[in-house]
Amino acid sequence: QLSLLEDAGFGGVLLYVDPCDLPKTTDLADKAFMVSLNSGGDPSTPGYASIDGSYRQNRLNLTTLLVQPISAVLAKKLVSLPEDAVQRDRCIPLQLPATGKKIISLNIQSVTTYKTISNVIGYLKGTVFPDRYVIIGSHHDGLDTYGGQEWASSTAIITAFMQALMLKVKRGWRPDRTIVFCSWGGTSFGNIGSYEWAEDLRRVLQRNVVAYVSLHNPVTGNSTLHPVASPSLQQLTAESQSFSCVEKTKCPESNVSSVQIQGDSDYFINHLGVPAVQFSYEDIKTSENSAFLSEALFRVHTTKTEELDPSFSLHETIAKLTGQVALQIASEPVLPFNALDIALEVQNSLKGEADIPQLLAVASHLRDTAELFQSDEMRPANDPKERAPIRVRMLNDVLQSLEKSFLVHRAPPGLYRNILYRLDERTSQFSVLLEALERCKLHQSNETIQAALSEVLNSINSAQVYFKAGLGVFETTLAGKK
């Protein structure tokens, strides 16, 4: 939204969260909040690690706009709205009055300073594939007054999971793949800790990371379990929910989706193409929520966590679900990824694009190839009798990189480079195409939509070629054996 306003020539923005988008269980309409405009990492070292000796670019301002977050109550006063904006039966979003203008003087006096960000990293080495990593990420933070319960919940869950694993290790157990535990710093300022660590180790991580399991803000409410997963991990995520559900009558529906999520998984999803999964409890359904709300950090009372989950049962559920998924990925001989689900996600994202036959055709080819791959390679490999070590290693190498084809070179500000992730639950189309349509309206030009269509077409075709090449490698290997 800010990038569109910048393109349109605006100079300043007062940023507020509409009362209709706020959780119904809390009163935040008159509260101040913080939001980071940093897209990721140290802004002075874009694209490379911020280590001793790195050149720091002079980027004091992240945008030409003057941006100031304000409360909804103050926004209402500034534009002189009437008091009846909220009715008994429904909430009416804030709107400017039909007549009249308001002159507002905006003077932002930001001061840029450099601080040291620290990460805490530990690992449990695998025995069969020690060079393949499953990363479990939480975060710590120095912002005690903003978003305090999120990092406390995140830290509590990853600590409990590590303690449980150490009991298994003392009895002689080890995972097949290495599990890396990460507690990131600087998350609230643009995922600085995770970005800089990953940029420093980019070459190693590109080759070795198989999945990212996120514990970002695991308990922000107590009414809705919201699982988010990459398309290749959606089936595993849904199965984990059903396995962990003892009382079937109280089991939540399997509502796993691939929507943009906040937090330190960003670099792994958008720059490395790593499959990711996250479980969290929220106040309201994501489909009813504002995408911006998850980026806004409100002041939180220190006892908020205890009020949300006094028995810590929600934390326990998240710990179990997260642990189960992480251990399956770390311990199963064949990575539990589903190629066909990626192809189905692509086809679902193209619904309504009937006037673009090239896209539909290449998506159909992708589905056919994925079905062949799923039946000809995955099923035999899951049979212990046919689990030859060289075959398993080759298959896992293919599965590990299933989603890398869907990283586009340039994505509009605020949108994922990984086009498999939708902007929110309300839309099913590719977000880059929807955004391109908005920009076409603004600039009165089709150039943006043509570029976006080309990016999507090349991504789908690249994935289809990748699957096909994987099939070819196996056919050659089997023919050589015979």
Secondary structure, DSSP 8 states (H G I E B T S, - for coil): -HHHHHHTT--EEEE---GGGS-TTS--TT--EE-----SS-TTSTTS---TT--------S-SSEEEE--HHHHHHHTT--GGGB-SS-B------SS--------------------EEEEE--SSEEEEEEEEEEE--S-TTBSHHHHHHHHHHHHHHHHHHHHHHHTT---SEEEEEEEES-GGGTSHHHHHHHHHTHHHHHHHEEEEEE-SS-BS-SSEEEEEE-GGGHHHHHHHHHHT--SGGG------B-B---STTHHHHHTS---EEEEEEESS-GGGS-GGGGG-EEB--TTHHHHH-TT-HHHHHHHHHHHHHHHHHHH-SS----HHHHHHHHHHHTTT-TT-HHHHHHHHHHHHHHHHHIIIIIHHHTSGGG--HHHHHHHHHHHHTTTGGGB-S---TTS-SBTTSBSSTT--S-HHHHHHHHHHHHHT-SHHHHHHHHHHHHHHHHHHHHHHHHHHHHHHHHHHH-
